[in-house]
Amino acid sequence: MRFAVPFILSACLVAAPAMAETVVVHAGQLIADASRPATGPATITIVDGRIGGIAEGHVPAPAGATLIDLSSKTVLPGLIDTHVHLSGDPGGDFRDEAVESNEWSALIGVKNALLTAKAGFTTVRDVGALPQVAFALRRATAEGIIPGPRILSAGAGISIIGGHGDITGFRPEVIEALEIGNTCTGAVECAARVREASRAGADLIKIPATGGVLSQQARGLGQHFTDAEMKSIVDTAHSLGLKVAAHAHGARGIEAAARAGVDSIEHGTFADADAIAAMKANGSVLVPTLMAYTGIREGLAKGVFTPPVAEKVRMTLDQVGKAARAARAAGVPVIFGTDSAVYPHGRNAEEFAQLVDRVGMSPAEALASATTGAAELIDMENEVGRIAPGYSADLIAVSGNPLEDIRALESVDWVMVRGRTID
């Protein structure tokens, strides 16, 4: 009998529900959805990291709740960048790949995750990194071990041998030592790489459908994978519930990737009418990464590129925004993505002004491309991209109204990711 009381007390302690953590945000203006204008003062109630309710005016916080006063700010949904590389920085020598450790890449990723979140980006797609580095960063931000955005990760992209995304520019024995098993030849082997990526925990599949600007391979920006290889990759990924993002510059590679059914064309630099028609017919969206060209223009001015890379850089710079403008006019959705690591992390929001100035979007369209549109691309339209009951508490606050001046998003005053304030 002497054990009965402690047992009962222990059982009660286990069964007792945890107290809900409640946060109340007083917003001066609220943009709950990019498709609607800003409204007057509002109160957002957050319970255990999710939006519990939205009320007009400033409602007093209940006892025990935390009050965050943003009554002089505009509060809006956290932004989504669908094309980042958190574990890389611009300006390094390609030979660093042979000497820098995975651990170092992870530390760079920790730094850049914080910079990205502080810039107002609460969800990102990391579309190329060493697999274990990318997946460790994803877990660490999800569990709150490090501050940063929600991360969806492709791990290492799947590449052709010697193409963009493979190890190039070194002696054969160095290449052999650095290889990570992400290349394939033929439809069967390419399907196997997709299944391996799925088994490793990838959230999506990334492929270089064409040559790349910053890789050391000097064979231009044309199509890399064969049509059959790309179709095998896409069909296998879709059968596993994974979307495919295709790095693509050259028009015929873009067209082939779209015909294969890729979900997003990344960059799309030289897309012509036929390529854009294929994108529209097959439901591929365009992620134009205009900030990438800002980054390579700055790098070219500093003389940091090898001759093969510099030549490819010069090929692209007079094309910036042209394909995106034409795609938008043709009805292809244009979604926000920047290619951070080609330019310094934290400047992601500079993409907005380029979407307005170069592509012809309104500020509301540009904001939607980084909220509701991006959320749909990543299959999280019921989780992020809006401020609505039941959604994750991913919020930012800025001075001014970005629906009137999109550059207001370049200076973010406050950020919350999954109900956690980013200091």
JOLIN-V37760 format. One line per field, one symbol per residue. ss: DSSP state (H for helix, E for strand, - for the rest). psi: psi as a letter, one per 20 degrees, with the letter a starting at -180 (. if undefined). A space follows every 10 residues. Layout:
# JOLIN-V37760
ss: ???
psi: ???
This chain:
# JOLIN-V37760
ss: ---HHHHHHH HHHHH----- -EEEEEEEEE E-------E- -EEEEEE--E EEEEEE---- -----EEEEE EEEEEEE-EE EEEE------ ---HHHHH-- -HHHHHHHHH HHHHHHHH-- EEEEEE---- HHHHHHHHHH HH-------E EEE----EE- ---------- -HHHHHHH-- --E---HHHH HHHHHHHHHH ---EEEEE-E ---------- --E---HHHH HHHHHHHHH- --EEEEEE-- HHHHHHHHHH ---EEEE--- --HHHHHHHH HH--EEE--H HHHHHHHHHH HH----HHHH HHHHHHHHH- -HHHHHHHH- ---E-----E ---------H HHHHHHH--- --HHHHHHH- -HHHHHH--- ---------- -E--EEEE-- -----HHHHH -EEEEEE--E E--
psi: hiigghgggg hghghpqqpp oppppopgqp nhpiiqrqra qqppppoljq phrpqqanpq qrpiqppook ijrpprqqqp ojnrnhjqqr irphihhihq rhhghghhhg ghggggghij oipqookorp ghgghggggh hhijhqprrp pppibpqprq pjapirprjr qghgghhiqj kjrqpqhghh hhhghggghi jqirppqoir rqgiqipkka kapfqrghgg hgggggghhj kprppoppgq ghhggggghi kqhpppfkgk paghghhhgg hjkprpnilh hhhgghghhg hikiqrghgh ghghhhhjip ighhghgghi jpppqpqhlq hhrpqijhii hghhhgghhj qrhgggghhj egghhghjkk ijgriroqpi qqmoqrprqa oiihnhihii nphqpppkjp po.
